[in-house]
Amino acid sequence: MAVGVPERSLRDMAAALSEFEGVRCLWRVVAALAVYTLIRVLPVVAAVIVAIVSVNGPVAAASVSAVVALAVEALGKKLRVRFPWKAVLANRLFKFEAMNPATQVPVRVRAADEDVAGRALRRARFNPVIYGLRVGSVPLDAPDLDCEIAVHEPAARRQSRSDPDRVQRIADVLRGAQVRARVAGVDVVPSPGDVANA
C-alpha cells in the first residue's frame, strides 16, 4: 500500500526504521538513493540520446530524439514531485508507525528516560507515540513519572496474544532497558541486579 510521503527527511526516516529493524533496513536506504540518482540522471541521459541521434542524422531523427528528450524530462519532473526515493522508506516505516488505537497502552516514564524508552520499544516492534506530554498530576507514589507515552502495537506486526500479554511485554522491554515506568498501572522497577549488569 502506498502512503503519502511524509515531510521527514530521508535521514530521519532511515534512523527511525533502523530502530525498528536494525541493519536489515539498510538495503532500503541504498535503493532510495539509487532511485534518487536515476531520476536526477534522466535529463542527462536524454541529452546524450539527442546528441547521438542528431549528429549527422536526418531532420526526422533529430525531431524524434527531441521529442524523446522532452518526454524523458517531463517524466523526470513528474517523478521528482512525487519523491519516490522517500517512498521506498516511508512505505515500510508506515507499517510500524501506523496508529492502532485498539492496542494502545498508556505508559508513564521519567522525562529524562523518554528517548531511551522510545528506542527500546521500537526495537521490540512497538510504536511509541512520544508526544512528550508532561503529566500535570503525577501519581503520589511515583512523582518522578512525569511524562506519558501512548504505546501502540502495529497491526501489521502484532505479536501479543491479549491485552494483558501486551502490557507485560511492554513492561519487560522497559525493565530490560533499565527504565523506571508505569505501564497501564503496572510498576516497572529495574532490579538492582539488572542495573549492576547494565
N, C-alpha and C positions, 0 to 999 in steps of 0.2 A: 504494500500500500504506500503510495507516495504521499508525503506530507509537505506542508508548506515549509519552505526553507527559513529557518529562524534567523534572527539578526545576529546571532552569535558568530564569532569568528571561527575559522577552521581550527585554529589552535585551541580555543576553548572547548569546542565540540570534541576534538581528539582527546583532550585532557579528561573530560567527563566520561567519554566512552572507555578510556583506558582504566578508569576507576571501576567500571562495571566489568570489563572483560580482560583487563591486563594487556599483555603484549599481543594477544590474538587479534586485536583491532588494528594493529599497525599496517596490515595489508590494505585496509580501507583508506588509510592516510595516503599511501603510495598511489592507490587507484584514484583518489580525489585529485592529487597533484598531476597525475597523468591526464585526466580529463581536462583539467585547467590548462595544462600545456597544449594539449591537442586543439582546444578551442582557440587559444591565442595564436597558434601556428597556422590556422586555416587561411587567413589572408595572405600570408607569405607563400603558402603552397599554391594558392590561386594565382598570385602574381608570377610565380615561376612557370606555371602552366601557360599563362597568357604569353609570357616571353618566349617560351619554347615554340609554341604553335605559331605565333605571329612573325617570328624571324623567318624571312624568305617564304612565308606562306601566302596563299591567296587571301583575298579580302574576306571571303566567306569563312575560311578557317579562323581568321583573326576575329571576326564578328562572333562566331560561336564561342571562341575562347573568352572573349569579353563577357558574354552572357554567363558562361560558367563561372567566371571570376566574380561577377556581381551576385550570382546566386549563392556562391560559397560565402561571400562577405555578409549577405543578408542572413544566411543560416547561422554564421558565427555570432552576429549581433543578437539574433533571437535566443541563441543558447546562452550567451553571456548574461542576458537579463534574467534567465531562469536559475542561474547559479547551480548547474548540475554537479559541479565538483563538491559543493557543500551538501547536496542531496545524498551523496554516497555515504556520508557520516550521519546526516540528520535522520535519514530513514531508519538506520539501525538504532540510533540513540533514542528515537521516539518509542521503540519497543520497550525500553527501560524506563523512560521518563513520562510515559502516558499516565495520566491520573487514573486511579482505580479506587474511587471513594468507598466502595464496598469492603475494601481491605484496610482502610485507614486505621492506624493505631497512634494515639497521642503519646508522645514521648517528651519528658522534661529532662533537660540536661543543664549543666553549668554553661554560661555563655562562653567561657574560655574553651569548652570542650566541643562546641558545635561543629567545628571543622573536622576534628578527629572522628567524631561520631558519624558525620556525613560520609567520610571516606570509607569507614569500616562498614557502614550499611550498604553503600554502593558495591563494595567488594562482595558482599553477601547477596547481591542481586535484589536489594530493596531500593525503593526510590524515596530518599528523604527529602521532603519538601521543606527546605530550610528557609523560612521566611524571617528568621531572626526575631521572632516576637518575644519581647521581654515581658515576662509574666508580671503583672502588677501585684497580684495577690499570690504570693508563694506559699507553699504548704508550711505550716508551723513547724513540723518535724523535719523539714528539708528546705531551709531558707536559701540554700545555695543553688537550688534548681530553678534558675530564673529565666530559662529560655525554653520555648516549646517548639517541637518539630512534629510535623504530621508525616508519618511514615506509611507509604503505600507499597503493596506488593504488585508488581506489574502483571497485568492479566496474561500477557504472552509468556511470562516466566514464573508462573505461580508454582510454589513448592510446598506451601503449608497445607496441612490436611484439614485444619479447622482454625477458628479464631484463637482459641487458647494456644494452639500449637504455634501460630504466627507470633503471638505475644512472647512466648517462651523463646522462639528462635531469635527475635529481636533482642530480648534481654541477654541471651547467650552471646550474641555478636558484640553488644556493648560491654559486657563483662570481659570478653576476650580482648577488647580494645582498651581496657582499663579506664572506662568512662563511667563515672557515677551518674545514675539516671533513675527515672521512674517511668516504667513502661506500662501504660494502662493500669496504673495503680500498683504494679509490681516493682518493688525496690531492687535496684541493681547496685550492689556494692562489691567492687573488686576485692577479692580476698587478699590478705597480706602476702600470702604465698605467690599469688599472681603478680603482685607489684614487685616482689623480690625477683621473680623470673623474667620480668619485662626488660 
